[in-house]
Amino acid sequence: MFQIKTLFTIALLVLGMAVKSQESLMIEGTTGAFYLNHKVAPKENWYSIGRLFNISPKELAAYNKLNMTQPLKIGQDLKVPLTASNFDQQGQSAADESLVPLYHKVKEKEWMFRISTTYNKVPIASLESWNHIKNDQLKAGMNVVVGYLKVKTSLSAFSGKAVSPVVAKVETPAPVKQEPVNTKPEPPVKTEPAKTEPVKVEPAVVKNDPPKQVVETTQVKTVPAPVVNLPNTKGGAFKRLYEESGKSIAGNAGVFKSTSGWNDGKYYALINDVPVGTIVKISYSTTNKSVYAKVLGQLPEMRESQGLSVRLSDAAAAELGAENGKFYVEVKY
């Protein structure tokens, strides 16, 4: 019995040396069919590789369209499927299990939203927490954790690379920032009762009274009629004109100052390669809010536009609950 345990320990140490020489585990494949690449090392067989990746040897052979009766060759390439038994994106494991990071290499112009969509819509908050970075810190060529290989601690040499992922819960504070948005349009509404003032009195006042009385009547301005159109809740004034054609873009958004939108709900946007006058739907996943804006033109060629896909009027950004810095949005039109 002692000899068997000793031999098993030596086998794990040999596998451990092979694992240490390997690079980070990179996920391959597409949604629903993810796998890892493994090159067969000396003294490995179907069973030892199955223990290494926490998968049945029979399932491993079938996935590679091979038979377990066929001996493996040193240097042979195998695909190891990621299944419910060995793939985790919740950051949870049993007492006898370890979680080993699985990585994705960031491509050009690829942001957290696209990576989340590719990998089973894993929450963006989890991606940021696992990698200790924010969306605007992503760079092409960077390896980011998108999930974990779940292995048996006592059977897999990969357990030496195990981590304890932090589960992020950062979704509740965003709606609080939205509260003050609708307070700005309220004051102009108070001028509406001025419409009921008897304007016909003005001629009589002018005839019998000094010019001072005329000044008093001119202060009762009946101009604020446009303020009646206050559809800046639930998306803004252009929502009823929106027609979706199936096109969309996603990326970082910035803000520009505008007097529009605060009282009339008319939101505007600057986007490249989208016709002027197009009504677009802009969604901010952090607060789960959307607004509808009219495209005024292209992004201006200036330093502030670098790395941005769209710039919104400040009233639109306020309704989304976004801060003045960069924030990630999805645009449909």
For each residue, the residues with C-beta under 8 A, 3 or more apart:
1: 4 5
2: 5 6
3: 6 7
4: 1 7 8
5: 1 2 8 9
6: 2 3 9 10
7: 3 4 10 11
8: 4 5 11 12
9: 5 6 12 13
10: 6 7 13 14
11: 7 8 14 15 43 48
12: 8 9 15 16 157
13: 9 10 16 17
14: 10 11 17 18 43
15: 11 12 18 19 41 44 48 52 157
16: 12 13 19 20 157 160
17: 13 14 20 21
18: 14 15 21 22 41 44 157
19: 15 16 22 52 157 158 160 161
20: 16 17 160
21: 17 18
22: 18 19 25
23: 26
24: 101 103 143
25: 22 36 100 101 102 103 149 158
26: 23 36 37 102 103 104 105 143
27: 34 35 36 82 102 103 104 119 146 147
28: 34 35 36 37 79
29: 33 34 35 82
30: 33 34
31: 34 118 119 120
32:
33: 29 30 81
34: 27 28 29 30 31 81 82 87 119
35: 27 28 29 63 79 80 81 82
36: 25 26 27 28 53 79 80 82 102 149
37: 26 28 77 78 79 80
38: 49 52 53 77 78 79 80
39: 75 76 77 78
40: 44 49 72 73 74 75 76 77 78
41: 15 18 44 74
42: 74
43: 11 14 48
44: 15 18 40 41 48 49 72
45: 48 49 71 72
46: 49 50 57 60 61 68 72
47: 50 51 57
48: 11 15 43 44 45 51 52
49: 38 40 44 45 46 52 53 57 60 72 78 80
50: 46 47 53 54 55 56 57 60
51: 47 48 54 152 155 156
52: 15 19 38 48 49 151 155 156 157 158
53: 36 38 49 50 60 80 86 149 151 156 158
54: 50 51 85 86 149 150 151 152 155 156
55: 50 59 60 80 81 83 85 86
56: 50 59 60
57: 46 47 49 50 60 61 68
58: 61 62 68
59: 55 56 62 63 81 83
60: 46 49 50 53 55 56 57 63 64 78 80 81
61: 46 57 58 64 66 67 68
62: 58 59 65 66
63: 35 59 60 79 80 81
64: 60 61 78 79
65: 62
66: 61 62 70
67: 61 70
68: 46 57 58 61
69:
70: 66 67
71: 45
72: 40 44 45 46 49 76 78
73: 40 76
74: 40 41 42
75: 39 40
76: 39 40 72 73
77: 37 38 39 40
78: 37 38 39 40 49 60 64 72
79: 28 35 36 37 38 63 64
80: 35 36 37 38 49 53 55 60 63
81: 33 34 35 55 59 60 63
82: 27 29 34 35 36 86 87 102 147 149
83: 55 59 86 87
84: 87
85: 54 55 150
86: 53 54 55 82 83 149 150 151
87: 34 82 83 84 102 147 148 149 150
88: 91 92 93 99 147 148 149 150
89: 119 120 122 126 146 147 148
90: 167
91: 88 99 126 130 148 165 166 167
92: 88 167
93: 88 97 98 99 148 150
94: 97
95:
96: 152 153 154
97: 93 94 150 151 152 153
98: 93 150 151 152 153 156 158 159 162
99: 88 91 93 148 149 150 162 163 164 165
100: 25 148 149 150 151 158 159 161 162 163
101: 24 25 130 145 148 149 161 163
102: 25 26 27 36 82 87 145 146 147 148 149
103: 24 25 26 27 143 144 145 146
104: 26 27 115 118 119 143 144 146
105: 26 141 142 143
106: 110 115 138 139 140 141 142 143 144
107: 110 140
108: 140
109: 140 251
110: 106 107 114 115 138 140
111: 114 115 135 138 250 251 252 328
112: 115 116 124 127 128 135 138 328
113: 116 117 124 135 250 285 328 330
114: 110 111 117 118 250
115: 104 106 110 111 112 118 119 127 144 146
116: 112 113 119 121 122 123 124 127
117: 113 114 121
118: 31 104 114 115
119: 27 31 34 89 104 115 116 122 146 147
120: 31 89
121: 116 117
122: 89 116 119 126 127 146 147
123: 116 126 127 168
124: 112 113 116 127 128 135 285 328
125: 128 129 168 169 170 171
126: 89 91 122 123 129 130 167 168
127: 112 115 116 122 123 124 130 131 144 145 146
128: 112 124 125 131 132 133 134 135 168
129: 125 126 132 165 166 167 168
130: 91 101 126 127 144 145 165 166
131: 127 128 144 145
132: 128 129
133: 128 137 138 144
134: 128 137
135: 111 112 113 124 128 138 252 328
136: 252 307 326 328
137: 133 134
138: 106 110 111 112 133 135 142 144
139: 106 142
140: 106 107 108 109 110
141: 105 106
142: 105 106 138 139
143: 24 26 103 104 105 106
144: 103 104 106 115 127 130 131 133 138
145: 101 102 103 127 130 131 148 165
146: 27 89 102 103 104 115 119 122 127
147: 27 82 87 88 89 102 119 122
148: 87 88 89 91 93 99 100 101 102 145 163 165
149: 25 36 53 54 82 86 87 88 99 100 101 102 158
150: 54 85 86 87 88 93 97 98 99 100
151: 52 53 54 86 97 98 100 155 156 158 159 162
152: 51 54 96 97 98 155 156 159
153: 96 97 98 156 159 162
154: 96 159
155: 51 52 54 151 152
156: 51 52 53 54 98 151 152 153 159
157: 12 15 16 18 19 52 160
158: 19 25 52 53 98 100 149 151 161 162
159: 98 100 151 152 153 154 156 162
160: 16 19 20 157
161: 19 100 101 158
162: 98 99 100 151 153 158 159
163: 99 100 101 148
164: 99
165: 91 99 129 130 145 148
166: 91 129 130
167: 90 91 92 126 129
168: 123 125 126 128 129
169: 125 172
170: 125 173
171: 125 174 286
172: 169 175
173: 170 176 177
174: 171 177 178 286 287 321
175: 172 178 179 287 321
176: 173 179
177: 173 174 180 287 321 323
178: 174 175 181 287 289 319 321
179: 175 176 182 183
180: 177 183 184
181: 178 184 318 319 321
182: 179 185 186 232 233
183: 179 180 186
184: 180 181 187 262 263
185: 182 188 189 227 230 232 262 263
186: 182 183 189 190
187: 184 190
188: 185 191 224 227 263
189: 185 186 192 227 230
190: 186 187 193
191: 188 194 221 224 227
192: 189 195 224 227 228
193: 190 196
194: 191 197 220 221 222 224
195: 192 222 225
196: 193
197: 194 220 222
198: 201
199: 202 217 220 222
200: 203
201: 198 204 205 217
202: 199 205 206 214 217
203: 200 206 207
204: 201 207 208
205: 201 202 208 209 213 214 217
206: 202 203 209 213 214
207: 203 204
208: 204 205
209: 205 206 212 213 214
210: 213
211: 214 215
212: 209 215 216
213: 205 206 209 210 216 217
214: 202 205 206 209 211 217 218
215: 211 212 218 219
216: 212 213 219 220
217: 199 201 202 205 213 214 220
218: 214 215 221
219: 215 216
220: 194 197 199 216 217
221: 191 194 218 224
222: 194 195 197 199 225
223:
224: 188 191 192 194 221 227
225: 195 222 228
226: 229 263 264
227: 185 188 189 191 192 224 230 263 264
228: 192 225
229: 226 237 264 265
230: 185 189 227 233 263 264 265
231: 234 236 237 239 264 265
232: 182 185 236 237 261 262 263 264 265 267 315 319
233: 182 230 265
234: 231 239
235: 239 290 291 292 319
236: 231 232 239 261 265 266 267 291 292 293 316 319
237: 229 231 232 240 264 265 266 267 292
238: 241 242 266 267 279 292 293 294
239: 231 234 235 236 242 292
240: 237
241: 238 279 292
242: 238 239 279 280 281 292
243: 279
244: 281 332 333
245: 333
246:
247: 332 333
248: 330 331 332 333
249: 271 309 310 330 331
250: 111 113 114 309 328 329 330 331
251: 109 111 308 309 310 328 329
252: 111 135 136 307 308 309 326 327 328 329
253: 282 308 309 310 311 312 317 322 326 327 328 329
254: 304 305 308 310 311 312 326
255: 311 312 313 314 317 322 324
256: 270 311 312 313 314
257: 313 314
258: 261 268 313 314 315
259: 262
260: 264 266 267 268 313 315
261: 232 236 258 264 265 266 267 268 313 314 315 316
262: 184 185 232 259 315
263: 184 185 188 226 227 230 232
264: 226 227 229 230 231 232 237 260 261
265: 229 230 231 232 233 236 237 261
266: 236 237 238 260 261 294
267: 232 236 237 238 260 261 291 292 293 294 312 313 315 316 319
268: 258 260 261 293 294 295 296 312 313 316
269: 280 282 293 294 295 296 310 311 312 313 316 331
270: 256 295 296 297 298 299 300 310 311
271: 249 274 280 295 298 299 309 310 331
272: 298 299 309
273:
274: 271 278 280 295 333
275: 278 295
276: 295 296 297
277: 294 295
278: 274 275 294 295 333
279: 238 241 242 243 292 293 294 295 333
280: 242 269 271 274 292 293 294 295 331 332 333
281: 242 244 290 291 292 331 332 333
282: 253 269 290 291 292 293 310 312 316 320 329 330 331
283: 289 290 329 330 331 332
284: 287 288 289 290 320 321 322 327 328 329
285: 113 124 288 328 330
286: 171 174 321 322 327 328
287: 174 175 177 178 284 320 321 322
288: 284 285
289: 178 283 284 319 320 321
290: 235 281 282 283 284 320
291: 235 236 267 281 282 312 316 319 320
292: 235 236 237 238 239 241 242 267 279 280 281 282
293: 236 238 267 268 269 279 280 282 312 313 316
294: 238 266 267 268 269 277 278 279 280
295: 268 269 270 271 274 275 276 277 278 279 280
296: 268 269 270 276
297: 270 276
298: 270 271 272
299: 270 271 272 305 308 310 311
300: 270 304 305
301: 305
302: 305
303: 306
304: 254 300 308
305: 254 299 300 301 302 308 311
306: 303
307: 136 252 326
308: 251 252 253 254 299 304 305 311 326
309: 249 250 251 252 253 271 272 329 331
310: 249 251 253 254 269 270 271 282 299 329 331
311: 253 254 255 256 269 270 299 305 308
312: 253 254 255 256 267 268 269 282 291 293 316 317 320
313: 255 256 257 258 260 261 267 268 269 293 316 317
314: 255 256 257 258 261 317 318 324
315: 232 258 260 261 262 267 318 319
316: 236 261 267 268 269 282 291 293 312 313 319 320
317: 253 255 312 313 314 320 322 324 327
318: 181 314 315 321 322
319: 178 181 232 235 236 267 289 291 315 316
320: 282 284 287 289 290 291 312 316 317 327 329
321: 174 175 177 178 181 284 286 287 289 318
322: 253 255 284 286 287 317 318 327
323: 177 327
324: 255 314 317
325:
326: 136 252 253 254 307 308
327: 252 253 284 286 317 320 322 323
328: 111 112 113 124 135 136 250 251 252 253 284 285 286
329: 250 251 252 253 282 283 284 309 310 320
330: 113 248 249 250 282 283 285
331: 248 249 250 269 271 280 281 282 283 309 310
332: 244 247 248 280 281 283
333: 244 245 247 248 274 278 279 280 281
